[in-house]
Amino acid sequence: MDIRGDFSSIPLIDLKDLGNEAAECELAPRVGEICHHIGFALLTNHGVSSELTDEVFAKAKNFFELPLDQKLSIDKRNSRHFRGWEPEGAEHTNNRPDTREQIDLWTEHPARTRDVDPTYLRLLGPNQWPSDQLVPGFKASVQTWVEQASALASSIMRLLAMSLQLQPFYFEELFGRERMSLTKIIRYPPTPPGHFGVNAHHDAGFLTLLSTGTTPGLEVQNDQRQWISVPVVPGALVLNLGEVLQKMSGNYFVATPHRVATSAERQSLGYFHGPSLETRLNALPLEPRLADKVAASPRHAGAGFMAQRDETEAGVADMASRYHPDIYGDQLWNYFARSYPENVSRHYPPIKSKG
């Protein structure tokens, strides 16, 4: 496949030799090229158990089929750490409600006080898990899946570092100890006309791994502004990059716009890899030849972030914000302020987005 920004299909990356040093040296440049031009790939032989993924999907289906009063036992609105279940329309992407219900589970750490500073430390805390009486084994299955996805994400970050001619464990050392990653378990009903399961957006963090289930619906935008469907490949995981890695790589890597619309009931399971909240998003030591490639590409040189609510109201395009936070925690807080304004107002009335 010719790797170009005007791609018409999503490339496959076979990871069967992951962990073999010589094979990784050969694989890293191709991974880097794909992430530079496209920002999306389908991963095969990745080491995350397909049986375990199916098990999580089955348990998630059991939860989503529960009566409303039982799902409300983990209502996200009751979590000042923004974790738990939410109904369709609760999350806003590009200031528009998404047609999906979901469970959000972040890495668990001891909660800080409600008024701790910096503000982003208020995101640390416990998850809300369905009880074993409601969905037996849900927590254990999800935690095991997250462990496997996290290990794979660390391996991908190693390949990306190598593709930039950095030390393989550059990101591992950068990420710190009290890391914050997200797991998102989603049910999409059929998308109503004129709406989207999730509206067009960039991911906010470093790297995303996604199981798309058995139903298509995910679409990726190429640099000709065409929407390309991501095929369902049994057992494969979708890889894509977020705004933080875009910023740190001087826009060499890109956060590619994507969205979901589905004609049938659909499930997905996503893992969003992240570092400690205090991680500074300093520019990587990018080689001149890579910086030159960015400068020569209008798509890369002009890549922006998701616009904050006040920017959108002022006429800034959806993904054209020039505000690029310097600390990972500030980037996450902006995501919550943009996506869950009612939750923020409920738990932290004085706090506003920094957009």
C-alpha positions in Angstrom: 0.0 0.0 0.0 1.2 3.5 -0.9 1.2 5.4 2.4 -0.2 8.9 1.6 -2.4 11.5 3.2 -5.1 11.0 0.5 -5.5 7.4 1.6 -8.6 5.4 0.5 -8.1 2.5 2.9 -6.7 1.8 6.3 -3.3 0.0 6.4 -2.7 -3.3 8.2 0.3 -3.7 10.6 1.2 -7.3 11.5 2.8 -7.3 15.0 3.6 -11.0 15.1 7.3 -10.2 15.7 6.7 -7.6 18.5 9.3 -8.1 21.2 12.0 -9.2 18.6 14.6 -6.4 18.7 15.8 -6.9 15.1 12.2 -7.2 13.7 11.1 -4.1 15.6 14.0 -2.1 14.0 12.6 -3.0 10.6 8.9 -2.4 11.6 9.4 1.0 13.4 10.0 3.1 10.2 6.8 1.7 8.6 4.7 2.4 11.7 6.2 5.9 11.8 5.3 6.5 8.1 1.7 5.3 8.6 1.3 7.5 11.7 2.8 10.5 9.9 0.6 10.3 6.8 -2.6 8.6 8.1 -2.7 8.4 11.9 -4.8 5.2 11.7 -4.0 1.5 11.2 -5.4 -1.9 11.8 -3.2 -4.1 14.1 -3.1 -7.9 13.8 -1.3 -10.5 15.9 -1.2 -7.8 18.6 -1.3 -10.1 21.7 -4.6 -8.8 23.2 -6.8 -11.9 23.7 -9.7 -12.0 21.2 -11.5 -14.4 23.7 -11.1 -11.8 26.4 -12.3 -9.0 24.2 -15.4 -11.1 23.3 -16.0 -11.7 27.1 -15.9 -8.0 27.9 -18.3 -7.3 25.0 -20.7 -9.9 26.4 -20.6 -8.6 29.9 -21.0 -5.0 28.6 -24.1 -6.1 26.6 -25.5 -7.6 29.8 -25.0 -4.3 31.6 -26.4 -2.1 28.8 -29.6 -4.3 28.8 -30.2 -3.7 32.5 -33.2 -1.6 33.6 -32.4 2.1 34.0 -32.5 2.1 37.8 -29.8 -0.5 37.9 -27.6 1.3 35.4 -28.0 4.4 37.5 -26.2 2.6 40.3 -23.0 3.8 38.6 -24.3 7.1 37.2 -21.4 9.3 36.1 -23.2 12.4 37.3 -22.5 11.2 40.9 -18.7 11.0 40.3 -16.7 14.1 40.7 -13.9 12.2 38.9 -16.1 11.8 35.8 -16.3 8.0 35.9 -19.2 5.6 35.4 -22.2 5.1 33.1 -23.9 7.8 31.1 -27.0 7.7 28.8 -27.3 8.6 25.2 -26.6 12.3 24.6 -24.7 12.9 27.8 -21.3 13.4 26.2 -20.8 16.4 23.8 -18.3 16.2 20.9 -17.8 19.5 19.1 -20.5 20.9 21.3 -23.0 18.5 19.9 -24.5 15.5 21.8 -23.4 12.0 20.8 -25.8 9.2 20.1 -24.3 6.5 22.4 -24.3 5.3 26.0 -21.1 4.3 27.6 -19.1 3.4 30.7 -15.9 5.4 31.3 -13.2 3.9 33.5 -10.0 5.8 34.2 -6.8 4.5 35.9 -7.6 4.5 39.7 -5.5 6.6 42.1 -6.2 8.0 45.6 -8.6 10.9 45.4 -7.4 14.4 46.1 -9.4 17.0 48.0 -12.2 18.7 46.1 -10.4 22.0 46.0 -6.8 20.7 45.3 -4.6 22.7 42.9 -3.7 22.4 40.1 -7.3 21.8 39.1 -6.5 18.7 37.0 -5.6 16.7 40.1 -9.3 16.6 40.9 -9.7 14.0 38.2 -7.8 11.4 40.2 -10.0 9.0 42.1 -11.9 5.7 42.1 -14.0 4.2 39.3 -17.6 3.2 39.6 -18.0 -0.5 38.8 -21.1 -2.5 38.3 -21.5 -4.9 41.2 -21.0 -8.6 40.7 -24.7 -9.0 41.6 -25.6 -7.0 38.5 -22.9 -8.3 36.1 -20.8 -11.1 37.5 -17.1 -10.8 36.7 -17.4 -7.5 34.9 -14.6 -5.7 36.8 -12.2 -8.7 36.6 -12.6 -9.1 32.9 -12.2 -5.4 32.1 -9.2 -5.0 34.3 -7.4 -7.9 32.6 -8.3 -6.5 29.2 -6.9 -3.1 30.2 -3.7 -4.7 31.4 -3.2 -6.3 28.0 -4.1 -3.2 26.1 -1.8 -1.1 28.2 1.2 -3.4 27.5 0.4 -3.3 23.8 0.2 0.5 23.9 3.6 0.7 25.6 5.1 -1.5 22.8 3.6 0.8 20.1 5.0 3.9 21.9 8.4 2.1 21.7 8.1 1.7 17.9 7.0 5.3 17.5 10.0 6.5 19.5 12.3 4.4 17.4 10.7 5.8 14.2 11.7 9.3 15.4 15.3 8.1 16.1 14.8 8.4 19.9 15.7 5.8 22.5 13.1 3.0 22.5 12.0 3.7 26.1 11.8 7.5 25.7 8.1 7.6 26.3 8.2 5.0 29.0 10.5 7.2 31.0 8.5 10.3 30.2 5.2 8.9 31.4 5.9 8.9 35.1 4.3 6.7 37.8 0.7 8.0 38.5 -0.6 7.5 35.0 -4.0 8.3 33.7 -5.5 6.2 30.9 -9.1 5.8 29.9 -11.1 2.8 29.0 -14.4 3.5 27.2 -17.1 0.8 26.8 -19.7 2.0 24.3 -23.1 0.9 22.9 -24.3 2.7 19.8 -28.0 2.4 18.9 -28.8 3.0 15.2 -27.8 6.5 14.4 -30.7 8.9 13.6 -30.6 10.8 10.3 -28.6 14.0 10.6 -26.7 12.8 13.8 -23.7 10.8 14.7 -22.9 8.1 17.2 -19.9 10.2 18.0 -19.4 13.5 16.1 -16.2 14.2 14.2 -13.3 14.7 16.5 -9.6 14.2 17.5 -8.7 12.0 20.4 -7.2 14.1 23.2 -4.3 11.9 24.4 -1.3 10.0 23.1 -2.5 6.8 21.6 -5.8 4.9 21.2 -6.4 1.2 20.8 -10.0 0.2 19.8 -11.9 -2.9 19.2 -14.7 -2.1 16.8 -16.8 -5.2 17.5 -18.6 -6.8 14.6 -20.5 -3.9 13.2 -19.0 -1.2 10.9 -19.5 2.5 11.5 -16.1 4.1 12.2 -15.0 6.6 9.5 -11.7 8.4 9.1 -11.1 11.7 7.2 -8.2 11.9 4.8 -6.4 15.1 3.8 -8.9 15.5 0.9 -11.7 15.7 3.5 -13.1 12.4 2.3 -14.6 10.0 4.9 -13.0 6.5 4.6 -14.8 3.6 6.3 -12.7 1.4 8.6 -13.4 -2.3 7.8 -14.2 -4.8 10.5 -11.3 -7.3 10.6 -12.0 -10.1 13.0 -9.5 -9.9 15.9 -7.8 -6.7 14.8 -7.5 -3.6 16.9 -7.6 -0.1 15.4 -4.7 2.2 16.3 -4.9 6.0 16.1 -3.0 8.9 17.6 -4.2 11.9 19.7 -3.5 15.6 20.0 -0.9 15.3 22.7 1.4 13.2 20.5 0.7 15.5 17.6 1.9 18.5 19.7 5.0 16.8 21.1 6.1 15.6 17.7 5.9 19.1 16.3 2.9 17.9 14.2 5.0 15.1 12.5 2.4 12.7 13.9 -1.2 13.7 13.4 -4.5 13.3 15.2 -6.8 12.4 12.4 -10.5 13.4 12.5 -12.9 10.4 12.8 -16.6 9.8 13.6 -19.1 7.0 14.0 -22.5 6.5 12.3 -24.2 3.1 12.3 -27.3 1.6 10.8 -27.4 -1.2 13.4 -26.7 -1.7 17.1 -23.0 -1.5 17.6 -20.5 -2.0 20.4 -16.9 -0.7 20.7 -14.2 -1.0 23.4 -11.4 1.6 23.5 -8.2 2.1 25.5 -6.7 5.6 25.6 -3.1 5.4 26.7 -1.9 8.3 28.9 0.9 9.5 31.2 0.9 11.1 34.7 -1.2 14.3 34.8 1.8 16.5 35.5 3.7 15.4 32.4 4.9 18.3 30.5 4.2 18.2 26.7 7.5 19.5 25.6 8.5 19.2 21.9 10.5 16.1 21.1 14.0 16.5 19.6 12.8 16.1 16.1 15.3 15.5 13.3 15.6 18.3 10.7 14.5 16.0 7.9 11.3 15.2 9.8 10.7 18.9 10.6 11.1 19.6 6.9 8.4 17.1 6.1 6.0 18.9 8.4 6.8 22.3 7.0 6.2 21.0 3.4 2.7 19.7 4.3 -0.2 22.2 4.9 -2.1 19.5 6.7 0.6 18.9 9.2 1.9 22.5 9.6 -1.7 23.8 10.2 -3.0 20.9 12.4 -5.0 22.3 15.3 -6.7 21.0 18.5 -10.4 20.5 19.3 -12.0 23.9 19.9 -13.2 24.8 23.3 -16.8 25.9 23.8 -16.1 29.6 23.9 -13.9 29.3 20.8 -16.7 27.6 18.9 -19.1 30.3 19.9 -16.6 32.9 18.6 -16.5 31.1 15.2 -13.4 28.9 15.6 -13.7 25.8 13.5 -14.3 22.5 15.3 -10.6 21.3 15.2 -8.8 24.5 14.6 -8.0 25.6 18.2 -4.6 27.3 18.5 -4.6 26.7 22.3 -2.3 23.7 22.9 -1.9 23.0 26.7 1.7 22.4 27.9 0.7 19.9 30.6 -1.2 16.7 30.1 -3.6 17.4 33.0 -4.7 20.7 31.5 -5.4 18.9 28.2 -7.6 16.4 30.0 -9.4 19.0 32.1 -10.2 20.9 28.8 -11.6 17.6 27.4 -14.0 17.3 30.4 -14.9 20.9 30.4 -15.7 20.7 26.7 -17.5 17.3 26.8 -19.3 17.4 30.1 -20.2 21.0 31.0 -23.1 20.0 33.2 -20.9 17.6 35.2 -18.2 20.2 35.7 -20.8 22.8 36.8 -22.4 20.3 39.2 -19.2 19.3 41.0 -16.9 22.3 40.4 -19.1 25.4 39.7 -16.3 28.0 39.7 -14.1 26.1 37.2 -14.2 27.0 33.5 -12.4 25.8 30.4 -9.1 27.5 29.5 -10.0 27.8 25.9 
